[in-house]
Amino acid sequence: MADQLPTDIDALQALVAAARAERDAAITERDHALSQMDRLRHLLRQLQRAQFGRRSEKLDPDQLLLALEEIEQAIAGTEAIEDKKDPAGARRRADQRRAERGTLPAHLPHVDVTVTPDDTNCPCCRTPMHVIGEETSKRLDVVPAQFRVIVTHRPKYACRACTDGVVQAPAPERLIKGGLPTEAMVAHVLIAKFAWHLPLYRQAQMLLAQGIDIERSVLAFWVGYAAAELQPLWLRLREIILSSGKIAVDETTAPVLDPGRGRTKKGFFWAIARDDRPWGGADPPTVAYTYAPGRGAVHALRLLDRYRGIVQCDGYTAYKNVANAAREEAITLAFCWAHLRRRFYDVVQGGPAPIASEALTRIAALYAIETTIRGRSADERRAVRQERSKPLVLALRAWLEQQIARVSGKATIAEHIRYALNHWNGLTRFLDDGRIELDTNIVERSIRPVVLNRKNALFAGHDQGAENWACIASLIETCKLCGVEPQAYLTDVLIKLVNLWPASRLDELMPWAWAAERAQRRAA
């Protein structure tokens, strides 16, 4: 190599300068990579703490998603820089993205854009060339939300030969008479607030950014009118759920402004849900929320008044009081294994806990069996549970009784074991009825959107406002469970209701029935 070096001093200096520049660039690139690695390690430690740390250190699930987004953005940013430096690698990664990205929904509008060369004459003889084929690619585009003004004209007709009689079509009914919004506009506000958790003041700011000055109080007026119109549908939805043979129930706090004291008071959203899909039931999944100013048994009694069937719930005393108050054991309680599991899980997070760890392993075995029978009939599920789950449950009880005799009665683990034994009949009810799930996750998942809305809205302004919240959220979350697009649903339903839809036909406006009717119309 030495004999290939230039002998000229200037050429040697230029070569050394080039080598130094290359080295400096490599050092800069290395430092950037190390910085990125440090950032990713920091985010990874946050995620590990979120998943495995002590309970007090755990991240909120939403914060966890934000941390994941940060990591994904950092990786993408690094790839973008690499793409500019390495064209061959960029092409390779582009080919990989094409193979992995999947297809876009067929129902979306397709806009064709043809890109042709500036010159389509033959470069040799200048004869016009003809198309022999083409390459196509598809990308997802967006048209920002566009607001428009609907101008309704109602011509008046009169006969030139007569002096009496003017004919004019009646004015279409409106949700808000004399108001600005169409039913679609009101539905848009409802979806933004209750499905995507955008408070009304933020929506007012977003409208103002497009030159539309509508105050938050006006948006609130629209929401109140819509809730009043939708209330009969919400009440009927609750009736339908309470006619089911099995429901799941849960509750969560709902801070409500208490004007007399100048602060918030603690109200509660009670959720009742039905989901028969795990055992192949024909009834569609649905959920309904009810606001109550408290969490006591009196509110649970009012919520489940005249209900007859199975209630899946946690071990809260109010539910036991409801079951005890029902005549002739009309209500059967099935308790949630996830709540029991969570108790042992919290103990394990505090440090080595062999008893709690063993309990988790035994409960996990029950869940493993459940994954093999999901979607099968109730009779099949019962048969499998009797054969495979029942021996595990009996062994778990015997083991728990042994452990509670070994530990101090004041120990936390003893408290959790007593909880399991005291609720044993309700916990084991799933063994004899294939319709019963192992836990109440269906209703806990349905509570989550309410919690997200609560975080963004902070509190409801009034008890009536909380009831409106419950009404609209019930219909929107039921739409989600049934795979129904809530914007189209609420728009159409509001139009039908303001045009005096018969109360006897409210069942036709339930999300699942509405979707089935539209699908039938499209197929015709």
C-alpha positions in Angstrom: 0.0 0.0 0.0 2.9 2.4 0.7 4.1 2.3 -2.9 0.6 3.5 -3.9 0.7 6.7 -1.8 1.4 9.9 -3.8 4.9 11.3 -3.4 3.7 14.9 -3.9 3.5 16.8 -0.5 0.3 18.6 -1.5 -1.4 15.4 -2.6 -0.4 13.7 0.7 -1.8 16.6 2.7 -5.1 16.4 0.7 -5.3 12.7 1.4 -4.7 13.2 5.1 -7.3 15.9 5.2 -9.9 13.7 3.5 -9.1 10.9 5.9 -9.5 13.2 8.9 -12.9 14.5 7.5 -14.0 10.9 7.1 -12.9 10.0 10.6 -14.7 13.1 12.0 -17.9 12.2 10.2 -17.7 8.7 11.5 -17.2 10.0 15.1 -20.1 12.4 14.7 -22.3 9.5 13.4 -21.1 7.3 16.3 -21.9 10.0 18.9 -25.4 10.5 17.4 -26.0 6.7 17.5 -24.8 6.5 21.1 -27.1 9.4 22.0 -30.0 7.6 20.3 -29.2 4.4 22.2 -29.1 6.3 25.5 -32.5 7.8 24.8 -33.9 4.4 23.8 -32.5 2.8 26.9 -34.1 5.5 29.1 -37.5 4.9 27.5 -37.0 1.2 27.8 -36.3 1.6 31.5 -39.6 3.6 31.8 -41.5 0.8 30.1 -39.9 -1.8 32.3 -40.9 0.2 35.4 -44.4 0.5 34.0 -44.7 -3.2 33.5 -42.7 -4.7 36.3 -42.1 -1.9 38.9 -43.9 -1.2 42.1 -47.5 -0.2 41.9 -46.7 3.4 42.9 -44.1 3.7 40.1 -46.3 2.2 37.4 -47.2 4.3 34.4 -50.7 4.9 33.5 -51.6 2.8 30.4 -52.0 6.0 28.3 -48.6 7.2 29.4 -47.3 3.7 28.5 -48.6 4.2 25.0 -47.0 7.6 24.8 -43.6 6.1 25.7 -44.1 3.4 23.0 -44.8 6.2 20.5 -41.6 7.9 21.6 -39.5 4.8 20.9 -41.3 4.2 17.6 -40.7 7.8 16.5 -37.0 7.6 17.5 -36.6 4.4 15.4 -38.3 6.0 12.5 -36.2 9.1 12.7 -33.0 7.1 12.7 -34.2 5.2 9.6 -35.0 8.4 7.8 -31.5 9.6 8.4 -30.1 6.3 7.2 -32.2 6.4 4.1 -30.6 9.6 3.0 -27.1 8.2 3.5 -27.7 4.8 2.1 -29.9 4.8 -1.1 -29.6 1.0 -1.5 -30.7 0.4 2.1 -33.5 2.9 1.6 -34.8 0.9 -1.4 -34.5 -2.3 0.6 -36.5 -0.9 3.5 -39.1 0.5 1.1 -39.6 -2.9 -0.5 -40.0 -4.4 3.0 -42.7 -1.7 3.9 -44.6 -2.5 0.7 -44.6 -6.2 1.6 -45.8 -5.6 5.2 -48.2 -2.6 5.0 -51.3 -4.6 3.9 -54.1 -3.2 1.8 -56.3 -0.1 2.1 -60.1 -0.5 2.6 -61.9 -0.9 -0.6 -64.8 1.5 0.4 -62.5 4.6 0.5 -62.8 6.9 -2.5 -60.0 6.4 -5.0 -58.5 9.4 -6.8 -56.4 8.5 -9.9 -53.3 10.6 -10.5 -51.4 9.8 -13.7 -47.7 10.9 -13.9 -46.4 11.0 -17.5 -43.0 11.9 -18.8 -42.5 15.5 -20.0 -41.7 14.2 -23.5 -43.5 11.2 -24.9 -41.8 11.2 -28.2 -39.2 8.6 -29.0 -35.7 9.9 -28.0 -34.3 8.3 -31.2 -36.7 9.1 -34.1 -39.0 11.5 -32.3 -42.1 9.4 -33.2 -44.9 9.5 -30.7 -44.7 6.5 -28.3 -47.6 4.4 -27.1 -48.4 3.0 -23.6 -47.3 -0.6 -23.2 -48.1 -0.9 -19.4 -47.9 0.9 -16.2 -46.9 0.7 -12.5 -49.4 1.7 -9.8 -49.0 2.5 -6.2 -51.5 3.4 -3.5 -51.1 5.9 -0.6 -53.5 6.9 2.1 -54.5 10.6 1.9 -56.7 12.8 4.0 -59.0 15.7 3.3 -59.3 17.8 6.5 -62.8 18.0 8.0 -64.8 20.3 5.8 -67.7 22.3 7.1 -70.4 23.5 4.8 -73.6 25.5 4.9 -76.8 23.7 3.8 -79.2 26.2 2.2 -82.7 24.8 2.1 -85.0 26.4 -0.5 -88.8 25.9 -0.3 -90.4 27.4 -3.4 -94.0 28.6 -3.1 -96.4 27.5 -5.9 -99.6 29.4 -7.0 -102.0 29.0 -9.8 -102.3 31.9 -12.3 -105.9 31.1 -13.0 -107.0 31.1 -9.3 -106.7 33.5 -6.5 -106.7 31.0 -3.7 -104.3 28.3 -2.7 -100.5 28.5 -2.3 -98.6 25.2 -2.1 -95.3 24.9 -0.3 -93.5 21.8 1.0 -93.3 21.7 4.8 -90.1 22.7 6.5 -87.9 19.7 7.5 -87.9 19.0 11.2 -84.8 20.1 13.1 -83.3 18.9 16.3 -82.8 22.5 17.3 -85.5 24.7 15.9 -84.1 28.0 14.8 -80.6 26.7 15.5 -77.6 26.5 13.2 -76.6 22.9 13.2 -77.7 20.0 11.1 -78.2 16.6 12.8 -74.8 15.6 11.3 -73.1 18.5 12.9 -74.5 17.7 16.3 -73.5 14.1 15.8 -70.0 15.3 15.0 -69.8 17.2 18.3 -71.1 14.2 20.2 -68.6 11.8 18.7 -65.7 14.2 19.3 -66.7 14.6 22.9 -67.8 11.1 23.9 -65.9 8.8 21.5 -62.6 10.7 21.1 -62.7 12.5 24.4 -62.4 16.1 23.1 -63.9 18.6 25.6 -66.3 21.2 24.1 -63.9 24.1 24.8 -61.3 22.4 22.6 -63.8 21.7 19.9 -64.7 25.4 20.0 -61.0 26.3 19.5 -60.8 23.9 16.6 -63.8 25.5 14.9 -62.4 28.9 15.5 -59.2 27.9 13.7 -61.4 27.4 10.6 -63.1 30.8 11.0 -66.2 29.4 12.7 -66.9 31.3 15.9 -69.2 29.1 18.0 -68.9 29.4 21.7 -68.5 26.4 24.0 -71.8 27.2 25.7 -73.6 26.8 22.3 -72.0 23.4 21.7 -73.1 22.4 25.2 -76.7 23.5 24.3 -76.5 21.2 21.2 -75.3 18.3 23.4 -78.2 18.8 25.9 -80.8 18.8 23.1 -79.4 15.7 21.5 -79.3 13.9 24.9 -82.9 14.7 25.5 -83.9 13.3 22.1 -81.8 10.2 22.5 -83.0 9.4 26.1 -85.9 7.1 25.1 -83.4 5.0 23.1 -81.0 4.9 26.0 -83.7 3.8 28.4 -84.9 1.1 26.0 -81.2 -0.1 25.6 -81.0 -0.6 29.4 -84.3 -2.5 29.3 -82.9 -4.8 26.6 -79.8 -5.5 28.6 -81.7 -6.2 31.8 -83.9 -8.7 30.0 -80.7 -10.9 29.3 -80.0 -14.0 31.3 -76.5 -12.9 32.2 -75.0 -9.5 32.6 -71.8 -8.0 33.9 -71.8 -4.9 36.3 -69.1 -2.5 37.4 -68.8 1.1 38.6 -66.3 3.9 38.4 -66.2 7.4 39.9 -67.6 10.4 38.1 -66.6 13.8 39.7 -69.5 16.2 39.5 -69.4 19.9 40.2 -71.2 20.8 43.4 -72.0 24.6 43.0 -73.2 25.0 46.6 -69.8 24.1 48.0 -67.6 25.4 45.1 -66.0 22.0 44.6 -66.7 18.6 43.1 -68.6 15.8 44.7 -68.1 12.1 43.9 -70.7 10.6 41.8 -70.6 7.2 40.1 -71.1 5.7 36.7 -72.6 2.2 36.9 -72.1 0.1 33.8 -74.1 -3.0 32.8 -72.9 -5.0 29.8 -73.9 -8.0 27.8 -71.5 -10.1 25.7 -72.6 -13.6 24.7 -70.0 -14.0 22.0 -67.6 -16.2 24.1 -70.2 -18.9 24.3 -71.8 -18.4 20.8 -74.9 -16.6 22.0 -77.0 -14.9 19.4 -77.7 -11.6 21.2 -75.4 -8.7 20.2 -72.9 -7.2 22.7 -74.0 -4.0 24.3 -73.4 -1.7 27.3 -75.4 1.0 29.1 -74.2 3.4 31.7 -76.2 5.0 34.5 -75.2 7.9 36.7 -75.9 7.8 40.4 -74.8 10.3 43.1 -73.3 7.4 45.2 -72.0 3.9 45.3 -74.3 2.5 48.0 -76.5 -0.6 47.8 -79.6 1.7 47.3 -78.2 2.7 43.9 -77.3 -0.9 42.9 -80.9 -2.0 43.9 -82.4 0.7 41.7 -80.1 -0.2 38.8 -80.9 -3.9 39.0 -84.6 -3.5 40.0 -86.7 -6.5 38.8 -83.6 -8.1 37.1 -83.7 -11.9 37.1 -80.5 -13.8 36.1 -76.8 -14.0 36.6 -74.8 -10.9 37.6 -71.0 -11.1 37.0 -69.3 -8.6 39.3 -66.6 -8.1 41.8 -67.0 -8.8 45.5 -68.4 -5.3 46.4 -71.0 -5.6 49.2 -73.7 -3.7 47.3 -74.1 -6.5 44.8 -74.4 -9.1 47.6 -77.2 -6.9 49.1 -79.0 -6.8 45.8 -78.8 -10.6 45.5 -80.0 -11.0 49.1 -82.9 -8.6 48.6 -84.1 -10.5 45.4 -87.0 -12.8 46.0 -86.5 -16.6 45.6 -82.8 -16.2 44.7 -83.8 -14.5 41.4 -80.2 -13.0 41.1 -77.2 -15.3 41.1 -73.8 -13.7 41.6 -70.7 -14.9 39.7 -67.6 -13.3 41.0 -64.6 -12.2 39.0 -61.3 -14.2 39.0 -59.4 -11.2 37.6 -60.1 -9.3 40.8 -58.8 -12.2 42.9 -55.8 -12.5 40.7 -55.0 -8.8 41.0 -54.8 -9.1 44.7 -52.1 -11.8 44.5 -50.4 -9.9 41.7 -50.0 -6.8 43.8 -48.4 -8.9 46.6 -45.8 -10.3 44.1 -44.9 -6.8 42.9 -43.8 -5.9 46.4 -41.1 -8.5 46.5 -40.6 -12.3 46.8 -43.9 -13.9 47.7 -44.0 -17.7 47.1 -47.6 -18.1 48.2 -48.9 -15.3 45.9 -46.8 -16.6 43.0 -48.1 -20.1 43.4 -51.7 -18.7 43.5 -51.0 -16.8 40.2 -49.7 -19.9 38.5 -52.7 -21.9 39.5 -55.2 -19.2 38.3 -53.2 -18.9 35.1 -53.9 -22.6 34.5 -57.6 -21.9 34.6 -57.3 -19.1 32.1 -55.3 -21.3 29.8 -58.2 -23.7 29.6 -60.6 -20.9 28.9 -58.6 -19.9 25.8 -59.3 -23.3 24.3 -63.1 -23.1 24.6 -63.7 -19.5 23.7 -66.5 -19.3 21.1 -67.8 -22.8 21.8 -71.3 -23.5 23.0 -72.3 -23.2 26.6 -72.8 -27.0 26.9 -69.4 -27.7 25.5 -67.7 -25.1 27.7 -69.4 -26.6 30.8 -68.3 -30.1 29.8 -64.6 -29.1 29.4 -64.7 -27.1 32.7 -66.1 -30.1 34.6 -63.4 -32.4 33.2 -60.4 -30.0 33.3 -61.0 -26.9 35.4 -62.9 -28.5 38.3 -60.0 -30.6 39.6 -57.8 -27.5 39.5 -60.3 -25.5 41.4 -60.8 -28.1 44.0 -57.0 -28.4 44.4 -56.7 -24.6 44.7 -59.2 -24.5 47.5 -57.5 -27.2 49.5 -54.1 -25.5 48.9 -55.5 -22.1 50.0 -56.9 -23.6 53.2 -53.5 -25.1 53.9 -51.7 -21.8 53.4 -54.0 -19.7 55.6 -53.3 -22.0 58.5 -49.6 -21.3 58.0 -49.5 -17.5 57.8 -50.3 -14.8 60.3 -54.0 -13.9 60.3 -53.0 -10.2 60.1 -50.8 -10.7 57.0 -51.9 -9.2 53.7 -51.7 -12.6 52.0 -54.1 -14.0 54.6 -56.6 -11.2 53.8 -56.5 -12.1 50.1 -56.9 -15.8 50.8 -59.9 -15.1 53.1 -61.4 -13.0 50.2 -61.1 -16.0 47.9 -62.6 -18.5 50.4 -65.4 -16.1 51.4 -66.4 -15.6 47.7 -65.8 -19.2 46.7 -69.3 -20.1 45.7 -69.5 -17.1 43.3 -66.0 -17.7 42.0 -66.7 -21.4 41.1 -70.1 -20.8 39.6 -68.6 -20.8 36.1 -67.9 -24.5 36.5 -71.7 -25.3 36.3 -72.8 -22.8 33.7 -71.0 -22.4 30.3 -72.4 -18.9 29.8 -70.4 -17.5 32.7 -67.0 -16.0 32.0 -64.1 -16.3 34.3 -64.0 -12.5 34.8 -65.8 -9.2 34.2 -63.4 -7.9 31.6 -66.2 -7.0 29.2 -67.6 -4.4 31.5 -64.2 -3.2 32.7 -63.2 -2.5 29.1 -66.5 -0.6 28.7 -65.6 1.5 31.7 -62.3 2.6 30.2 -63.7 5.1 27.7 -65.6 6.8 30.6 -62.3 7.0 32.5 -60.6 8.6 29.5 -63.4 11.1 29.1 -63.2 11.9 32.8 -59.5 12.6 32.6 -60.0 15.1 29.7 -63.2 16.7 31.0 -62.0 16.7 34.7 -65.6 16.7 36.0 -69.2 16.9 34.9 -70.8 20.3 35.5 -74.1 19.0 37.0 -75.9 15.8 37.8 -78.1 16.2 34.7 -74.9 16.7 32.7 -73.6 13.4 34.1 -76.8 11.7 33.0 -76.4 13.1 29.5 -72.9 11.7 29.5 -74.2 8.3 30.5 -76.9 8.4 27.8 -74.7 9.3 24.8 -71.7 7.2 25.9 -74.0 4.2 26.1 -75.1 4.4 22.5 -71.6 5.3 21.2 -69.8 2.4 23.1 -72.5 0.0 22.0 -71.9 1.1 18.4 -68.2 0.3 18.9 -69.0 -3.2 20.3 -71.2 -3.9 17.3 -68.8 -2.6 14.7 -71.1 0.3 13.8 -69.7 3.7 12.7 -71.1 6.0 15.4 -71.1 9.2 13.3 -73.4 7.8 10.6 -75.5 6.1 13.2 -76.2 9.1 15.4 -76.8 11.3 12.4 -79.5 9.0 11.0 -81.1 8.2 14.3 -81.3 11.9 15.3 -83.0 12.7 12.0 -85.5 9.8 12.5 -86.2 10.8 16.1 -86.9 14.5 15.4 -89.3 13.3 12.6 -91.4 11.6 15.3 -90.2 8.0 15.0 -92.8 5.7 16.8 -91.9 4.7 20.3 -93.1 1.2 19.5 -90.3 0.8 17.0 -87.4 2.0 19.1 -85.8 -1.5 18.8 -85.3 -0.9 15.1 -83.0 2.0 16.0 -80.7 -0.1 18.2 -77.2 0.0 16.7 -77.1 -3.7 15.7 -80.6 -3.5 14.2 -79.8 -0.3 12.4 -76.7 -1.8 10.9 -78.5 -4.9 9.8 -81.2 -2.9 8.1 -78.6 -0.8 6.2 -76.7 -3.9 5.2 -79.9 -5.4 3.9 -80.7 -2.3 1.9 -77.3 -2.2 0.3 -77.6 -5.9 -0.7 -81.0 -5.4 -2.3 
